[in-house]
Amino acid sequence: MSSSRRKFLQSAAAVSSAALLSSENLFASTQKVSQAAKTAPIVISTWDFGRFANADAWKVLEKGGRALDAVEAGVQVAEADELNQSVGYGGLPDRDGNVTLDACIMDEFYNCGSVMALEHIKHPISVARMVMEKTPHVILVGDGALQFALANGFKKENLLTESSEKAWKEWLKTAKYEPIQNIENKSYNKDGGKMPGGIDNHDTIGMVALDANNNLGGACTTSGMAFKMRGRVGDSPVIGAGLYVDNEIGAATATGVGEEVIRIVGSHLIVELMRQGMSPEAACKEGVLRIIKRNPEKSKGIQVGFLALNKKGEYGAYALQKGFTFSVKSGSEEKVYSAKSHY
């Protein structure tokens, strides 16, 4: 065989192999998208009251809308609900009587925005999105965040409702600051009914969604711990702690005592564990175990819950204590689940 003919056959074989490999990769990619399409779109959120937020998020998702738009619309429901004293308008104040709000949002391109210790603005999640889209920054805080919000058309409002002010004045009689477990429910939904998974003085709504285009988005918003020290900020507005979105892998959010979530960079940890092959629930469980390992005795008296969603549309949650619930809405399911717990 001549050298020229040998080179021609070798070249033809290489082209054939490359075409086959390309075909296999295309098939694998198609299968991956097809698998996600079976469950997408889907939205999940923390707590029983998340089902009301999910309903508004679903209005965006069912029309083929973007996950980012869905989660913003969804958590706004909790922010505007004055009967929910752990998020937004009507939130319980700090020990000086100021309602301060924290929120963050993240899209499928690693873009993110956050506001911390923001006062007088009912929807901090929308301010956080504007920080993400209109500034070169990720975080704005306090008076600077308020100045930015007012300059961009947000309305200044009094967020301290009569019932929250009454609760604050009652607290002042003893002024005892003691975050408790979410075992005894004292939270209420937008219709005035008692929520079986609510908590008394620390909570948030965290929401993550997978849209019809197989893209993820997430949002997290809270009024923080009731009667906290002036200026205290927990995990909720901290990207990587209270929320993290990685469009290649999945998304996660957290609720409970934020200081403990920050110490393990909880939501980022859970996404990285899913990258290593863990299911959402297993990854959330490992996050809880990290908190326990760091301080076993302290972990017995506090609550932290994690919630995660991967690119396949699979979801899961896990908490330190019993009582953490989460809400799910998709084309085939609308349900509130009780998360498994360590204790």
Number of C-alpha atoms within 10 A of each C-alpha: 5 7 7 9 10 11 11 12 11 12 12 12 12 12 12 12 12 12 12 12 12 12 12 12 12 12 12 12 12 12 12 13 16 14 14 21 18 13 20 26 29 29 34 31 34 32 28 25 26 26 23 17 28 30 20 18 31 25 14 20 28 17 11 13 17 24 31 26 19 29 34 28 22 29 33 23 21 27 28 18 20 22 21 27 33 30 34 36 29 25 31 33 28 20 19 12 18 22 30 32 33 30 37 34 36 29 25 21 13 12 13 25 30 31 31 30 26 26 23 22 25 24 26 33 30 24 27 31 26 20 24 21 14 11 13 9 12 20 20 21 18 16 13 13 23 24 14 17 24 14 10 12 8 18 13 13 11 13 23 23 18 11 15 23 18 13 16 22 14 11 15 14 8 8 12 10 14 12 18 16 23 24 16 13 15 16 22 21 21 16 8 10 10 15 18 21 24 26 25 19 25 27 30 33 30 31 35 36 39 34 28 21 16 23 21 32 31 32 40 35 34 32 35 34 28 27 26 22 13 15 14 13 20 25 31 37 29 27 26 23 27 30 34 33 32 23 18 15 18 29 32 37 36 34 28 30 23 25 15 24 27 19 13 18 20 30 30 22 20 34 30 16 19 24 16 11 12 16 20 26 22 18 28 30 23 18 27 27 17 18 19 17 11 13 11 12 10 12 19 14 12 17 28 25 30 33 31 33 30 27 25 19 24 16 20 22 27 30 27 27 22 19 23 30 25 28 22 23 22 21 14 10 10 16 12 20 17 18 21 19 18 13 9
